[in-house]
Amino acid sequence: MNFALLRGVIAVGGTALLAWEDWRTSFMDDRVLYAMIAFGAFLNLATLDAAFVFSAFAPFTLIMLAGYFLWKAGQFGAGDVYLFGALVLLLPFHPFGFPSFLPFAASVLLAASLFAVVCSALGYAVMLHRKLRGGKAFVLAALSVAGVALFYFGLSWLSLTFYALYWSAVFLFLYRKEIIDVNLEWVPFKRVDEEDVLALDRLPKKVVCKFGLERVATKAQLRRLKKSGLKKFPVYKHLPRFGPYVFLGLVACLLAGDALVFIVSQPILIPLP
């Protein structure tokens, strides 16, 4: 017995709660994360199937190891790493039996990443709308017209995904400096929170080397920042929250199945005229 329905309820409920908290505060409750991991581990062990238990705990170990290095590099929040670890344990398979090419958690990560890239680009476009002018704006306008043409002549999920990612990548590349400026904030030490990402390139190299500063403000890093004697620190205070996109990716994969299979295999959405 795999407890598929119970696994799905815990995964969706816990992820929804964490996504809401992440969106409001940029933090995820450790108690919810640990509870999800504990439930996932218990439900796997309760199957009394050694092969099944190994198939769940092996990718969990790999995700936690890979996530640690991504977290140290400031590319992934610690809460995000624990959340995907919990999803691997809770949902090592699709609870509704959809055919899949990727492991379910990998499919959720793919869908969440797609949502994050496109929605972040659109969000930044709204924030920077007054700066969308000149040659950069012309390129974006041309890409937007191409998107309208795709809708008119017929559209598949694959072409839509490609177009959305291409448009987002071009926008994020063209306006990378403006996006960094929007996210970056110089704050006093008391406003540097644990898990904040520091812009080390904006600090004096001698200070960074002397105190061994790293991108992620852990407790140890906070002590080093305090000893550095600097009055203010460059912190990326307005980075997109990944938790809500994980929830969207989870719901999408539960309803539509494997994200990669869905994108590649779905037929044309709008028939040719």
FENRA-V975785 format. One record per backbone hydrogen bond with DSSP energy under -1.0 kcal/mol. CO is the residue of the C=O (numbers start at 0). NH is the residue of the N-H. Records with the same first field share a line. If there is no record, write none. Layout:
CO = NH / NH
This chain:
2 = 6
3 = 7
4 = 8
5 = 9
6 = 10
7 = 11
8 = 12
9 = 13
10 = 14
11 = 15
12 = 16
13 = 17
14 = 18
15 = 19
16 = 20
17 = 21
18 = 22
19 = 23
20 = 24
21 = 25
28 = 32
29 = 33
30 = 34
31 = 35
32 = 36
33 = 37
34 = 38
35 = 39
36 = 40
37 = 41
38 = 42
39 = 43
40 = 44
41 = 45
43 = 46
44 = 47
48 = 52
49 = 53
50 = 54
51 = 55
52 = 56
53 = 57
55 = 59
56 = 60
57 = 61
58 = 62
59 = 63
60 = 64
61 = 65
62 = 66
63 = 67
64 = 68
65 = 69
66 = 70
67 = 71
68 = 72
69 = 74
70 = 73
76 = 80
77 = 81
78 = 82
79 = 83
80 = 84
81 = 85
82 = 86
83 = 87
84 = 88
85 = 89
86 = 90
93 = 96
102 = 106
103 = 107
104 = 108
105 = 109
106 = 110
107 = 111
108 = 112
109 = 113
110 = 114
111 = 115
112 = 116
113 = 117
114 = 118
115 = 119
116 = 120
117 = 121
118 = 122
119 = 123
120 = 124
121 = 125
122 = 126
123 = 127
125 = 128
127 = 130
130 = 132
133 = 137
134 = 138
135 = 139
136 = 140
137 = 141
138 = 142
139 = 143
140 = 144
141 = 145
142 = 146
143 = 147
144 = 148
145 = 149
146 = 150
147 = 151
148 = 152
154 = 268
155 = 159
156 = 160
157 = 161
158 = 162
159 = 163
160 = 164
161 = 165
162 = 166
163 = 167
164 = 168
165 = 169
166 = 170
167 = 171
168 = 172
169 = 173
170 = 174
172 = 175
174 = 178
175 = 179
176 = 180
177 = 181
178 = 182
179 = 183
182 = 236
184 = 234
186 = 232
187 = 190
188 = 191
192 = 195
195 = 216
196 = 235
197 = 199
198 = 201
199 = 202
203 = 207
204 = 208
205 = 209
206 = 210
207 = 212
214 = 197
215 = 217
216 = 194
217 = 221
218 = 222
219 = 223
220 = 224
221 = 225
222 = 226
223 = 227
232 = 186
233 = 198
234 = 184 / 236
241 = 245
242 = 246
243 = 247
244 = 248
245 = 249
246 = 250
247 = 251
248 = 252
249 = 253
250 = 254
251 = 255
252 = 256
257 = 261
258 = 262
259 = 263
260 = 264
261 = 265
